Amino acid sequence: MQNVTDEGDAMKRIRWCIIGAGGIADRRAIPALLEDDQNEIAAVMDRVPEVAEEVAKKYGVARWFSDEEEMLRAVDCDAVYIATPVFCHKAQALLCLKYDRHVFIEKPLSMTEKEGIEIVDAFKKAGKKMMVGYMMRYHNLHRKAAEIIKDGGIGKINLVRMQFSCWYPEIEGAWRQNKALSGGGCIMDLAVHCMDLFTCLTDDWIDQCHAFYGTKTFQYEVEDSAIISFVSKGGILGHIDVNFNVPDAAIASKVEILGTAGSLVAEGTLGQEERGMLKYIYAPQGDYEAQQSASVANAKEFIGEESNVYLKQFRAFNEMLLSEADYSNAERALKIQALCDQIYQK
Ligand SMILES: NC(=O)c1ccc[n+]([C@@H]2O[C@H](COP(=O)([O-])OP(=O)(O)OC[C@H]3O[C@@H](n4cnc5c(N)ncnc54)[C@H](O)[C@@H]3O)[C@@H](O)[C@H]2O)c1
């Protein structure tokens, strides 16, 4: 079997190891990797040995470990997927680098921007490749919206609003509810996706932000509610609200982009599945309309095809493995950490 470092015409195989097998790795990432013939999973590791064994057996992976260094020493692989609590990311990414491996790290990249810079600089220096798992940018409706915006289809953007919530009550021992392990609550978990998506949609950066946030409903120490106001480098004003205390079925996620010639509204597109709908209104207007009798006769609706954003993100990573290193994803992930630091005033 050829792997990514081999020369020749045959399809390049990519051998993966997994660190942190039990959560999103099991639910989404491993199935997505295995959907593509190009990938092979050589070994899985989890801090909990039973989890490593169970996941390995479930997916027919030959080897499993409960120590990451032991796995990296023993198993030949091209890339490592890291899906552990955020406080583990830096040490595990740098360990992979020590063993000369490329890495795909789940979002958010790190606890702070400073930690993130240490990771990205080390990968750049070593010429190894890395990517952070902001998969929502691969959603076909987000791509469609970005294309409409790029073609000038809603004119000049003035405002972007995003809202992303879920129900996340107290769970004994949950790392996300412990600030020292997660770095924060719904901002580090949910708002970071919105920040990445803003850049994907507008090709602009969030430059400055200010937030009100707190723990309103639950007893844990991280925030369960937040509103973030921002301004982009290009002057777009925006708003992100994220909550851990809204029932899943009570509200669909929403992304609204208002421009001088129209608008785009995506509903139900933020999340782990490629679903939802996108409404596009093109309605350039010359004169002031005193009657204010707006009609939306020229609204178009797009329904997303069912696909898999995780599969697409790994394909993007694999393409990078087989070509030049591209740190633009890592740089974006760093800017997101800088915004989180700004909000938390770290
Ligand atoms: N992109 C997405 O859609 C998405 C969704 C959920 C989580 N995430 C990210 O994935 C990462 C993991 O989140 P999760 O929801 O899977 O968490 P989880 O707690 O559900 O699963 C984490 C797994 O890692 C294991 N683990 C814990 N500490 C470890 C260590 N030091 N070494 C090895 N294994 C360890 C745990 O036993 C568990 O099996 C986080 O960065 C999170 O933000 C991304």
The ligand as a Gaussian input file, in Angstrom:
#p B3LYP/6-31G(d) Opt

LIG

0 1
 N      -16.355000      20.303000      14.745000
 C      -17.342000      19.816000      15.437000
 O      -18.432000      19.586000      14.935000
 C      -17.143000      19.460000      16.880000
 C      -18.193000      18.901000      17.607000
 C      -17.955000      18.508000      18.936000
 C      -16.701000      18.705000      19.483000
 N      -15.729000      19.310000      18.757000
 C      -14.404000      19.528000      19.335000
 O      -13.764000      18.250000      19.472000
 C      -12.967000      18.217000      20.646000
 C      -13.480000      17.082000      21.534000
 O      -14.825000      17.334000      21.874000
 P      -15.856000      16.127000      22.114000
 O      -17.222000      16.736000      22.072000
 O      -15.547000      15.010000      21.198000
 O      -15.480000      15.741000      23.611000
 P      -15.884000      14.381000      24.365000
 O      -15.628000      14.638000      25.784000
 O      -17.231000      13.937000      23.933000
 O      -14.845000      13.324000      23.782000
 C      -13.465000      13.496000      23.980000
 C      -12.773000      12.143000      24.020000
 O      -11.402000      12.391000      24.313000
 C      -11.001000      11.536000      25.382000
 N       -9.940000      12.210000      26.108000
 C      -10.035000      13.118000      27.105000
 N       -8.812000      13.539000      27.473000
 C       -7.930000      12.906000      26.671000
 C       -6.535000      12.916000      26.550000
 N       -5.752000      13.686000      27.315000
 N       -5.961000      12.132000      25.607000
 C       -6.725000      11.323000      24.830000
 N       -8.054000      11.249000      24.910000
 C       -8.648000      12.047000      25.814000
 C      -12.226000      11.271000      26.207000
 O      -12.109000      10.059000      26.923000
 C      -13.300000      11.217000      25.127000
 O      -13.436000       9.913000      24.599000
 C      -13.097000      19.610000      21.268000
 O      -12.059000      20.414000      20.787000
 C      -14.435000      20.104000      20.751000
 O      -14.565000      21.505000      20.717000
 C      -15.913000      19.662000      17.475000

